[in-house]
Amino acid sequence: MACEVGEQWLGIDDLVRVARGREPVALAAGARARVVAARQVVERLAASGQPVYGLNSALGANTGAVLADGDLEAYQRRAVRARAVGVGPVWDTATVRAMQFARIAGLARGGSGISPAVLDACIDLLNHQVHPQVPRMGSISVADLPQLSHLALPLFGEGQAECQGDVLPGTIALQRAGLQPAVLGAKDGLALISANAATTARAALVLHDVSAALHSWLAAIALGFEGFRANLSPLHATAVAARPATGQIEVASQLRSLLQGSALWLPGAARRVQDPVSMRVVAQVHGAALGMVQSARAQVEVELNSAADSPLVLADEGLMLSNGNFHLPALALAVDACALALAQTSSMAVARCLRFMSPALTDLPLQLTRHGPAHSGFAAVQKTLTALWSEIRLRANPASLDFIPISEGLEDHACMAWTVVDKLGELLQRVHYLIAIELLVAAQAVDLRGTATAEMGEGALAAYTRLRAIVPVLDEDRPLGPDIDSVYEAVAAGHFNLFNLSLAKAA
């Protein structure tokens, strides 16, 4: 079934299905009518001789320079070529498909004035799985001009694209897919590239994965509660509701669900009256992170459902206006906040893992090994934890302030949303490793304590079972790096997102 664009509200999950599930896309009938109406405005203005930015007036530092009437179409191709300045390794296919989908969704809103035939060509390119080669670096999110230019080149037979497993020149890729090169008319080139579809697409994928990671993290924490024999009073529903701070009621509910059936709920089951802060304030810190992610997701979905072109065609008024809708400060700030929130949750995860190394706190053997000082157990993993925390801390630094004026000073502000999103993706990779280590440490504690599976909460037991299907308990010392890598792969693939897998129900 095709994902219809242009009328219904599009969410991040819609983008993920198209990007990773390769679901096709179709243009809604009402959207086509809007696109046609906007195109009529463009054609009328192009024939009027009236100077209009992006139509018959040049771009960037050349703004105001009038284009010759016979050069309007050729200028659109040159505008795309000249802005294909992205560098570095190319994005994976899912990310490119997400970019294609996000730009199609924006064009379908009818504000770009794109030719209906060029929009159809964009949809055909995606549905025939012709995936342009898009470099990682170059955008400052004052429209993703570099990335979207590389994305657009294969439409008219230039650049490079992957098709049926091969990377080919754009014209060859089109031939293999049975498609014809698109013919760009006035404003079409600018319509293809004057948007932040690349940032929006990448943000959607990263935030989708951050949401899954937060769920997986709670499974690791629940398992750690079992291994620590933690006091569950901080999860008491009434106590949490007494201060309904962002997300904490929901997170506490999810943890209670994961621990449903645990013997820890019985009177006197906890070993300590009060546990370390990193165990007591999970609902508060993870709740704040959940709130930041939800806010960022909302900003992404605004972008997915907006006509953010400049110039913007207002078909009902017969106008085409330069505007500031290409700017993404709210998204940049929200994603920067997500990075800070994940750094908070990461610092607590490191603290919890280190607490497990201490017999004074856990009543378990030093460094989680039953063989005494002749064995190292998990001791050296503390170095990995410290290294990961340092890398996460580095990527939590805000990037939304890092800009310099360009284009003869005309472009004197940038929100750097692309960089903000990219570093969050890098931070998330380190978070997946932290979750993997916390799962390994928690499962080792459960095994050393001899906790009966019948006494464990349903979600904690599911996490333990999945973990032990990947790696065995640590007895004799062995290289733990491969174990961590194996669990990392499972975490990144969502195998510990128990809520997504319907292994836990909201309490």
FITIRO-347407 format. One record per residue: residue in three letters; x, y, z of N, C-alpha, C in turn. Coordinates in steps of 0.001 Angstrom, whole numbers, plus 500000, padded with zeros to 6 digits. Example, Ala and Ser with C-alpha at 12.3 -4.5 7.8 and 13.67 -1.06 7.14 Angstrom:
2
Ala513190494310507800512300495500507800513200496700507800/Ser512850497750507080513670498940507140512900500030507870/
//
This chain:
507
Met500848498800500000500000500000500000500878501242500000/Ala500554502217499174501364503421499065501035504411500180/Cys502037505146500610501849506233501572501435507471500785/Glu500238507963501021499719509101500285500181510401500934/Val500674511317500118501189512581500638500386513740500074/Gly500367514825500846499750516054500362498473516452501048/Glu497807515524501732496561515863502418496568515404503872/Gln496846514111504102496833513601505476498084514056506217/Trp497974514125507549499120514487508389500132513349508353/Leu501373513680508081502433512681508003503230512671509302/Gly503475511474509826504255511334511043505600510692510763/Ile506433510658511780507754510044511659507638508581511269/Asp506638507892511786506479506475511451506196506280509963/Asp505479507227509344505244507154507901506569507240507150/Leu507396508184507556508704508331506913509542507074507075/Val509528506483508265510339505283508510509882504135507626/Arg508576503998507426508085502909506565508574503085505127/Val508568504318504650509039504563503289510557504384503210/Ala511268504894504216512725504886504174513298503493504383/Arg512813502797505388513394501497505730512571500323505229/Gly511271500507505116510416499444504617510163499519503121/Arg510687500582502484510572500785501035509119500822500558/Glu508249501370501394506861501564500999506798502618499902/Pro505991502420498856505889503423497792505091504647498238/Val505142505675497409504495506943497723503549507315496583/Ala502418507939496936501464508423495938501024509831496314/Leu500725510644495312500278512016495530498767512052495621/Ala498228512641496691496787512757496871496187513664495797/Ala494952513369495416494293514129494348494193515610494697/Gly493826515902495934493718517297496347495053518012496297/Ala496106517290496599497437517876496550497819518224495121/Arg497478517347494186497800517626492790497112518923492337/Ala495891519133492747495187520363492370495923521591492904/Arg496437521513494138497181522640494702498476522874493930/Val499164521783493592500419521903492844500178522567491486/Val499116522163490816498786522736489508498469524226489649/Ala497691524589490666497327525997490874498554526848491153/Ala499474526317491973500689527069492282501564527216491045/Arg501603526180490214502420526251489004501885527313488042/Gln500605527457488010500010528483487148500440529881487568/Val500575530099488866501058531383489366502492531616488906/Val503334530574489019504730530690488591504811531052487117/Glu504059530371486309504122530611484856503620532016484509/Arg502598532472485230502094533821484957503138534871485334/Leu503775534689486508504781535651486941506015535618486045/Ala506371534406485580507535534288484698507308535048483398/Ala506069535088482944505754535768481684505514537263481863/Ser505406537702483126505029539093483379506188540075483277/Gly507421539584483411508575540467483427508835541100484773/Gln507962540898485731508147541436487074509303540712487770/Pro510270541425488371511392540757489044510903539980490273/Val511194538695490305510790537836491426511987536995491819/Tyr512359537049493105513504536276493596513311534788493322/Gly514332534172492747514302532736492493513606532348491215/Leu512967533297490566512264533006489317513020533616488139/Asn513130534951488148513910535608487102514965536537487688/Ser515235536328489001516288537061489696517236536040490302/Ala518538536300490228519544535325490658519527535140492181/Leu520322534173492638520292533727494032521532534176494795/Gly521474534021496124522628534247496973523151535669496882/Ala524481535789496780525087537115496710524714537846495426/Asn524180537116494441523754537715493176522297538159493196/Thr521681538122494357520272538503494459520041539884493848/Gly519018539985493006518682541242492353519124541302490913/Ala520107540449490557520551540414489165519482539742488319/Val518997540435487299517888539939486488518399538923485467/Leu517675537835485315518037536786484366517358537049483021/Ala518044536673481961517452536813480631516278535857480479/Asp515253536296479743514049535477479579514368534094479023/Gly515296534015478105515606532735477491516504531854478327/Asp516903532338479509517857531599480345517208530999481587/Leu515900531184481759515271530780483015515382529287483268/Glu515148528459482237515184527015482436516616526522482625/Ala517546527015481789518943526590481933519502527027483278/Tyr519089528191483769519564528666485066519169527707486183/Gln517996527097486085517555526171487126518478524948487216/Arg518921524449486066519861523327486092521207523768486655/Arg521658524957486255522934525454486770522862525685488275/Ala521712526154488756521555526412490192521719525130490997/Val521188524019490480521327522739491170522778522265491103/Arg523366522304489900524756521845489756525695522627490679/Ala525541523951490692526472524801491425526401524596492926/Arg525265524089493400525107523916494839525330522465495290/Ala525743521623494371526083520244494725527517520209495246/Val527699520783496423529033520942497009529196520093498270/Gly528324519114498464528463518211499604529733517385499474/Val530321517035500607531564516265500611531474515138501635/Gly532413514216501503532512513136502473531778511889502040/Pro531758510875502906531058509620502593529584509877502324/Val528987509029501498527573509205501161526688508539502206/Trp525461509002502264524497508457503214524007507083502773/Asp523564506315503750522981505002503481521663505167502736/Thr521202504072502149520000504113501310518772504559502091/Ala518600504082503315517416504461504091517372505965504326/Thr518522506567504624518555508012504847518226508769503564/Val518755508310502441518454508963501160516964508853500834/Arg516386507680501056514952507521500817514149508449501735/Ala514605508611502959513923509526503873513986510954503345/Met515132511337502790515253512673502203514324512837501005/Gln514293511832500146513395511898498984511945512057499442/Phe511563511268500443510188511320500937509875512688501546/Ala510808513205502351510561514488503015510421515611501994/Arg511232515579500921511100516646499922509813516498499135/Ile509442515276498796508170515060498092507006515552498947/Ala507055515254500241505980515694501138505868517212501146/Gly507025517896501171506996519354501151506476519902499833/Leu506930519329498735506465519783497416504963519573497256/Ala504442518500497860503020518181497732502129519188498443/Arg502721520015499301501927521032499997501552522195499086/Gly502199522287497919501763523253496925502374524627497029/Gly503362524814497902503945526144498037505183526371497213/Ser505708525322496584506969525467495854506777525985494441/Gly505618525733493855505389526102492466506063525175491477/Ile506434523995491932507131523061491057506217522579489938/Ser506795522247488795506014521673487701505463520326488133/Pro504174520049487885503621518740488262504435517578487680/Ala504960517735486472505725516653485864507022516397486610/Val507639517442487158508882517263487921508584516609489269/Leu507475516987489893507077516306491128506808514830490858/Asp506122514530489766505893513125489413507217512389489212/Ala508196513076488625509511512456488416510186512147489751/Cys510014513029490727510562512777492073509945511515492676/Ile508622511398492537507915510235493083508340508970492348/Asp508471509053491030508896507886490245510301507443490654/Leu511182508398490890512552508056491280512548507259492580/Leu511753507714493552511665507009494833511014505638494661/Asn509902505585493951509169504327493823509911503292492975/His510767503741492064511573502813491271512919502518491943/Gln513060503011493174514234502741493999515537503156493311/Val515498504359492749516708505015492270517133505986493368/His518269505708493992518661506429495203519908507268494935/Pro519752508587494829520907509461494574521985509304495648/Gln523207509526495255524335509502496180524465510884496807/Val524251510948498115524213512229498826525320512253499881/Pro526318513141499753527390513228500757526874513710502101/Arg527613513366503138527179513657504502527299515131504862/Met528358515813504404528688517134504947528398518247503954/Gly528010519400504496527833520572503652526715521508504057/Ser525673521015504712524527521871505007524722522665506289/Ile524219523911506285524128524705507510522661524956507856/Ser521762524259507156520323524301507417519694525667507170/Val520309526466506296519613527613505726519160527130504349/Ala518259526163504396517940525234503319519132524307503122/Asp518834523011502981519897522009502803520347521989501345/Leu520859523112500871521176523235499449522168522180498950/Pro523268521900499652524203520909499122523596519513499019/Gln522994519046500108522442517694500087521304517559499073/Leu520415518529499050519271518424498141519686518594496683/Ser520783519299496440521273519391495065521785518035494583/His522555517357495419522989516000495059521783515081494895/Leu520765515285495731519553514479495638518827514719494319/Ala518908515956493799518144516329492600518850515999491296/Leu520179515945491298520914515786490036520446514596489190/Pro520248513396489777519833512266488937518469512447488284/Leu517637513344488798516330513574488178516479513978486714/Phe517502514779486416517701515182485028518980514568484441/Gly519318513389484960520345512580484328521769512937484690/Glu521986513623485806523333513977486232523608513377487611/Gly524788513619488141525151513055489423525277511547489369/Gln525138510923490524525211509471490626524067508964491484/Ala523664507716491219522574507111491979522792505609492057/Glu522295505043493149522301503581493302520999503031492747/Cys521102502008491924519919501362491355520202499872491231/Gln519357499072491834519484497610491768520862497147492229/Gly521372497816493266522616497383493879523876497974493294/Asp523772498745492210524948499342491575524881500864491664/Val526043501494491863526138502947491821526493503338490392/Leu525630504158489782525725504446488349525637505950488097/Pro526151506422486949525853507798486554524344508002486475/Gly523895509210486787522462509468486855521694509048485634/Thr522215509334484458521492508995483231521366507484483052/Ile522412506720483447522363505258483333521387504678484352/Ala521378505253485552520441504789486583519000504973486120/Leu518707506118485497517357506348484977517005505321483908/Gln517937505049483005517683504074481950517402502696482528/Arg518191502296483522517983500980484127516602500881484766/Ala516136501986485355514819501981486007513683502223485031/Gly513990502464483757512957502713482768512347504098482867/Leu513136505080483338512633506437483531513308507399482560/Gln512626508509482276513165509552481430513663510718482300/Pro514708511413481862515161512594482621514058513646482692/Ala513939514273483835512967515353483994513468516610483283/Val512540517388482748512862518666482111512477519774483090/Leu513467520523483559513208521571484537512735522842483853/Gly511661523390484377511175524672483911511563525762484887/Ala511019526956484700511305528087485572510998527734487028/Lys511915528029487901511846527830489358511970526368489792/Asp511921525403488884511908523999489291513168523587490052/Gly514326524061489602515557523696490291515559524199491712/Leu515176525462491883515124526035493226514093525319494079/Ala512971524946493496511945524227494256512484522899494785/Leu513339522256494028513896520968494455514854521112495619/Ile515567522246495700516669522333496667516446523343497791/Ser515458524236497651515265525286498651514335524803499757/Ala514868523925500599514097523347501705515074522666502646/Asn514582522237503781515414521521504749514999520063504858/Ala514673519467503724514197518081503730515268517109504196/Ala516538517407503935517596516504504378517697516491505898/Thr517695517681506497517731517763507965516498517111508571/Thr515332517410508021514087516843508537514112515322508467/Ala514572514793507334514610513339507154515555512682508133/Arg516749513226508232517737512626509142517261512733510590/Ala516678513870510947516161514040512307515072513024512607/Ala514204512767511633513126511797511847513687510409512154/Leu514672509980511387515255508651511607515977508579512946/Val516761509610513253517523509588514506516580509606515707/Leu515566510458515668514647510537516813513806509271516945/His513468508644515832512791507350515899513665506349516657/Asp514961506354516369515872505417517021516160505807518464/Val516160507102518759516327507541520145515149507064520992/Ser513943507187520452512764506717521194512872505231521505/Ala513301504444520517513471503005520743514551502742521767/Ala515636503519521719516736503322522666516291503598524101/Leu515470504614524292514989504909525642514167503745526200/His513387503089525349512647501920525800513592500767526140/Ser514588500543525291515552499480525560516318499756526847/Trp516610501009527081517345501394528279516552501034529535/Leu515252501257529493514435500908530655514462499411530919/Ala514534498592529878514646497148530079515948496809530773/Ala517042497478530385518332497248531044518282497691532501/Ile517623498819532753517524499322534128516684498392534983/Ala515567497912534440514733496972535196515520495712535556/Leu516310495204534613517141494045534901518177494380535969/Gly518722495589535916519665496019536947519023496111538310/Phe517763496558538366517053496578539648516976495172540245/Glu516743494183539384516695492800539867518064492367540386/Gly519126492685539633520461492280540053520923492992541309/Phe520497494246541493520885495022542666520007494704543867/Arg518828494131543610517760493973544607517373495355545128/Ala516948496191544184516713497605544460515416497831545223/Asn515359498982545849514145499444546515513277500132545460/Leu512057499645545277511185500149544221510256501272544676/Ser510442501768545884509545502823546361509564504073545471/Pro510683504429544800510637505610543921509700505455542721/Leu509229504225542472508312503993541353506857503973541790/His506599504159543062505229504130543571504385505157542825/Ala503259504722542286502465505565541388502028506865542046/Thr501572506806543293501085508011543959502228508959544267/Ala503381508397544671504543509237544966505013509969543708/Val505047509281542591505488509897541341504493510977540908/Ala503215510706541065502183511655540644502147512897541525/Ala502753512835542699502757513996543592503550515152542990/Arg504451514844542079505196515884541351505223515468539888/Pro504184515829539139504044515334537765504953516063536777/Ala506263515967537002507219516600536097507222515867534757/Thr507791516518533766507771516004532400508197514543532318/Gly507302513706531835507622512330531491507774511350532628/Gln507866511822533881508235510885534931507105509914535282/Ile505859510335535143504756509410535403504774508286534379/Glu505007508642533115505031507634532054506203506670532227/Val507380507200532543508552506330532702508385505414533909/Ala507889505942535008507666505101536187506663503993535873/Ser505633504327535104504647503324534699505293502227533858/Gln506154502627532946506833501639532100507746500738532923/Leu508433501297533888509294500472534742508473499523535604/Arg507346499999536125506484499091536893505998497953536013/Ser505713498261534759505279497223533831506376496188533615/Leu507598496655533398508720495742533186509004494888534414/Leu508675495411535583508928494692536842507673494010537387/Gln506648493930536566505411493270537007505699491811537367/Gly505266491403538556505495490030539010506794489828539741/Ser507598490885539894508882490749540582508691490603542086/Ala509544489794542691509542489647544146509985490933544843/Leu510578491864544094511002493125544690509831493940545223/Trp508634493650544747507463494378545234507013493897546607/Leu507511492761547059507094492220548346507707493035549493/Pro507015493163550615507560493899551771508897493298552208/Gly509867494156552453511159493704552930512063493103551876/Ala511660493125550601512467492494549551513721493296549232/Ala513658494600549341514810495430548998515923495243550023/Arg517163495272549566518302495103550469518591496373551256/Arg518274497527550693518643498799551300517406499683551471/Val517452500528552456516374501488552647516405502534551538/Gln517625502888551116517760503901550076518947503546549185/Asp518690503502547879519707503137546901520439504375546391/Pro521530504205545630522208505355545028521248506198544182/Val521558507473544075520683508404543360520457507952541920/Ser521469507382541286521332506972539886520270505901539699/Met519876505232540790518786504259540716517467504866541172/Arg517555505867542027516332506433542593515645507427541661/Val516388508071540777515799509166539985515690508808538495/Val515593507516538205515443507105536808514188507723536190/Ala513078507675536911511831508215536357511965509703536058/Gln512669510434536915512800511871536723513714512201535535/Val514878511569535475515844511908534425515409511337533076/His514966510081533064514487509511531801513172510164531376/Gly512385510610532337511167511332531989511479512643531288/Ala512489513350531797512896514590531141513397514307529729/Ala514164513243529569514663512882528235513501512549527306/Leu512525511811527818511350511478527018510641512741526557/Gly510505513714527457509852514968527100510604515724526023/Met511941515737526119512741516424525098512577515750523737/Val512578514427523729512435513694522470511053513929521871/Gln510030513909522691508679514156522180508572515552521584/Ser509205516526522212509194517888521689509900517962520340/Ala511045517294520232511785517305518971511023516580517872/Arg510387515466518220509584514746517237508458515635516703/Ala507838516408517586506770517309517151507304518348516164/Gln508509518859516402509089519827515478509367519202514118/Val509853517956514113510106517263512851508805517097512073/Glu507743516739512748506480516506512049505877517799511525/Val506152518918512185505756520211511614506443520398510266/Glu507740520093510211508483520262508954507979519314507870/Leu507638518096508252507146517120507277505829517552506638/Asn505090518396507333503752518754506876503631520226506494/Ser504759520850506166504753522283505875505250522581504462/Ala504823523729503965505404524302502760506406525349503226/Ala507664524965503280508699525823503855509620526389502784/Asp509081526631501590509891527103500473510108528610500549/Ser511230529033500008511459530457499781512118530616498416/Pro511453531302497493510168531981497645509000531001497716/Leu507951531429498387506760530615498588505638531098497678/Val505010530165496984503890530501496112502593530469496919/Leu501888531570496915500574531662497560499538531695496443/Ala499067530504496080498206530389494895496926531189495029/Asp496313531171496213495041531876496387495199533388496215/Glu496391533909496501496628535347496387497383535710495118/Gly497820534681494375498546534935493138499923535535493351/Leu500533535236494487501811535841494853502910534795494982/Met504146535260494866505310534441495190506237535316496029/Leu506435534933497295507092535821498244508338535183498845/Ser509402535975498942510558535585499732510163535601501203/Asn510671534645501981510274534545503392511342533801504187/Gly511093533602505477512076532958506343511719531554506768/Asn510795530905506049510369529562506461511427528488506251/Phe512541528860505630513631527907505443514441527703506719/His514164528483507763514988528465508976514391527511510008/Leu515243526763510713514782525709511627515274525895513064/Pro515189527067513641515723527225515000515020526363516037/Ala513706526202515928512992525393516929513442523944516881/Leu513629523410515677514103522031515546515532521902516058/Ala516394522846515697517786522778516145517884522807517661/Leu517152523716518288517191523827519744516614522585520411/Ala515543522039519840514923520852520427515857519651520346/Val516563519498519229517475518358519085518709518551519949/Asp519212519780520059520298520036521000519886519648522417/Ala518648519956522781518144519588524108518100518074524277/Cys517765517344523213517779515881523276519174515356523580/Ala520181515949522947521549515514523191521939515732524652/Leu521562516882525198521843517141526610521107516154527512/Ala519860515861527165519073514926527969519687513528527937/Leu520139513086526756520769511769526673522097511740527418/Ala522788512872527482524012512917528289523691512730529766/Gln522586513303530212522161513095531603521867511621531884/Thr521097511003530998520780509592531217522038508736531107/Ser522974509133530248524217508373530092525078508443531344/Ser525183509630531929525999509748533140525449508870534247/Met524122508759534338523525507878535349523792506415535036/Ala523770506044533773524041504652533404525457504260533790/Val526409505153533510527800504885533905527885504728535425/Ala527202505615536139527223505532537604526645504214538094/Arg525526503785537514524933502512537950525879501344537701/Cys526490501322536530527415500220536222528581500200537203/Leu529112501375537528530236501426538473529809501006539866/Arg528588501335540259528118500914541582528104499381541698/Phe527830498707540572527778497246540598529156496624540854/Met530209497382540682531548496847540912531918496828542394/Ser531116497487543223531457497690544631530723496718545545/Pro531425495779546187530772494843547120530061495544548271/Ala530571496709548698529959497410549822528537497845549507/Leu528257498095548236526922498523547843526030497365547403/Thr526634496321546842525842495274546196525768493960546954/Asp526703493735547874526858492424548512527203491349547480/Leu527818491779546385528267490862545335529792490902545278/Pro530423489916544640531886489891544579532457491107543865/Leu533667491507544244534352492632543637534495492427542129/Gln534166493450541362534265493454539903533406492368539241/Leu532422491886539993531453490914539465532116489629538962/Thr533117489155539699533694487846539394533711487005540666/Arg533324485748540537533277484850541698534644484263542045/His535677484579541231536964483908541389537995484719542153/Gly537619485842542720538531486571543582539561487397542830/Pro540573487914543538541521488876542968542387488328541839/Ala542410487008541639543186486438540539542491486633539191/His541251487065539232540492487314538007540033488777537984/Ser539890489320536788539527490738536646538031490968536511/Gly537287489973536012535859490158535833535540491334534923/Phe534702492250535428534287493411534648535134494653534937/Ala536261494489535622537051495655536045537429496551534876/Ala537963495965533801538454496787532698537341497458531913/Val536115496978532079534993497616531375534794499049531870/Gln535299499342533077535204500711533575535916501689532639/Lys536973501237531983537667502090531025536774502368529811/Thr536095501344529339535190501525528203534064502480528565/Leu533533502319529763532471503211530223532938504662530245/Thr534142504876530764534676506230530842534895506813529458/Ala535412505994528537535645506468527167534332506828526480/Leu533333505973526651532032506256526051531424507528526621/Trp531533507696527939530971508893528556531653510143528023/Ser532973510080527844533693511232527308533205511579525907/Glu532989510563525062532519510809523697531088511347523690/Ile530258510847524597528884511354524690528880512797525174/Arg529721513062526180529801514430526717530234515412525629/Leu531181515016524795531642515864523704530499516194522747/Arg529704515177522394528631515360521412527385515980522012/Ala527360516147523326526235516834523955526395518354523901/Asn527607518820523569527796520265523457526882520840522377/Pro526166521931522659525268522507521654526028522921520390/Ala525429522659519251526012523065517973525200524161517303/Ser524072524529517881523168525482517226523679526923517281/Leu524833527165517940525411528502517980526606528650517045/Asp526968527577516367528228527546515616528009527922514151/Phe527947529219513870527762529663512487528616530904512242/Ile528887531177510953529565532399510549528826532969509342/Pro528850534292509140528152534900507992528816534506506670/Ile527993534277505638528481533948504300527688534750503270/Ser527956534515501991527253535179500873527282536694501011/Glu528519537233501118528686538681501227527920539249502417/Gly527772538446503465527093538902504669525588538838504616/Leu525012538448503467523556538373503367523010537235504217/Glu523729536119504256523319534980505078524124535042506375/Asp523649535860507312524410536155508515523861535468509757/His523035534454509544522589533624510662522265532238510146/Ala522657531217510906522333529822510582522094529080511882/Cys521091528219511882520778527471513113521557526175513207/Met522223525755512132523086524574512113522344523294512498/Ala521073523222512138520260522064512539520830520755511987/Trp521392520807510777521967519588510200523073519022511100/Thr523978519885511545525067519450512418524526518962513752/Val523520519650514272522917519254515538522358517830515437/Val521647517554514347521053516230514158522147515182513966/Asp523170515527513189524230514566512901524964514154514167/Lys525248515106515039525962514747516261525065513961517220/Leu523755514196517172522860513373517982522899511930517502/Gly522963511720516192523086510369515675524365509701516146/Glu525476510446516166526727509888516655526656509599518150/Leu526024510493518886525847510288520324525022509030520591/Leu523984508832519787523110507675519976523879506359519822/Gln524815506327518886525616505108518719526333504771520030/Arg526897505779520681527582505544521969526592505128523042/Val525408505687522998524371505298523956524022503822523794/His523914503351522565523632501929522339524699501048522995/Tyr525954501492522949527012500728523613526827500756525125/Leu526450501911525669526209502001527120525092501061527548/Ile524014501040526773522893500147527101523356498703527072/Ala524180498356526088524695496990525989525499496626527229/Ile526354497538527689527167497258528881526285497149530111/Glu525293498024530223524412497950531395523641496631531413/Leu523225496141530268522567494834530197523509493719530657/Leu524746493765530185525714492728530561526005492763532057/Val526196493947532602526479494086534029525290493614534861/Ala524089494023534459522888493646535205522678492141535185/Ala522856491509534025522667490059533928523713489315534752/Gln524951489830534764525990489194535580525631489263537059/Ala525081490396537483524669490534538882523551489558539222/Val522587489413538309521499488454538533522055487041538697/Asp522998486672537851523566485325537914524379485117539181/Leu525199486098539556526013485954540761525154485914542017/Arg524050486637542004523176486632543175522316485369543217/Gly522188484694542084521377483477542044519895483765542097/Thr519481484893541532518069485254541536517271484244540710/Ala516237483724541291515398482761540574514585483477539507/Thr514495482878538334513739483515537258512281483699537641/Ala511761482808538477510362482924538893510122484157539752/Glu511189484743540279511053485910541141511284487219540392/Met511571487128539105511890488327538323510641488893537649/Gly510666490197537427509586490837536691509563490360535253/Glu508386490449534635508218489900533290509158490546532276/Gly509241491871532296510105492558531344511574492332531642/Ala511927492350532916513321492092533288513742490694532873/Leu512867489735533064513177488360532657513310488256531143/Ala512451488960530404512555488943528939513898489516528498/Ala514328490614529137515630491202528792516755490234529132/Tyr516669489597530295517708488634530709517774487461529720/Thr516635486941529337516596485798528416517199486161527070/Arg516869487333526578517418487771525300518929487993525405/Leu519368488566526510520791488809526704521570487497526749/Arg521071486533527509521786485265527642521718484422526367/Ala520801484726525478520794484056524178521915484568523284/Ile522481485724523658523556486324522869524925486009523465/Val525053486172524786526338485918525449526103485142526740/Pro527017484243527108526878483498528363527368484317529548/Val527105483836530741527603484456531957529126484474531926/Leu529727485497532501531188485569532576531663484747533774/Asp532424483680533494533028482877534560534537483100534522/Glu535257482310533773536664482580533544536789483862532721/Asp537849484639532990538062485873532223538150485572530731/Arg537514486417529943537582486323528487537495487729527918/Pro537828487926526635537668489260526042536199489679526061/Leu535900490785526709534516491245526799534136492197525669/Gly535127492707524933534814493577523810533882492929522801/Pro534162491681522366533239491027521432531842490829522009/Asp531756490547523316530440490419523952529672491732523857/Ile530364492827524166529714494137524123529260494453522704/Asp530109494158521729529737494413520331528499493619519926/Ser528433492365520356527294491521519980526003492050520585/Val526059492458521844524856492992522487524503494363521896/Tyr525527495152521584525292496451520923524477496272519644/Glu524851495298518826524127495076517565522658494767517839/Ala522400493976518871521014493634519208520257494851519731/Val520929495674520539520292496889521053519967497838519903/Ala520929498063519012520720498976517893519611498485516972/Ala519439497164516879518382496586516037517014496594516721/Gly516957497040517977515683497138518683515235495879519379/His516121494898519545515714493620520135515404493716521628/Phe515822494810522264515516494984523684514449496058523910/Asn513850496529522841512716497453522957511473496616523220/Leu511274496277524465510216495331524818508831495907524605/Phe508695497209524674507382497814524441507009497710522971/Asn507976497923522104507732497777520683507386496328520331/Leu507962495389521068507732493973520804506535493414521573/Ser505804494310522229504594493923522976504890492888524049/Leu506092492955524632506424492052525741506155492702527088/Ala505800493981527047505435494673528281504238495573527985/Lys503339495653528914502144496475528756502152497591529789/Ala501627498735529400501623499860530296500865499529531569/Ala501466499867532687500832499577533974499841500679534335/
//
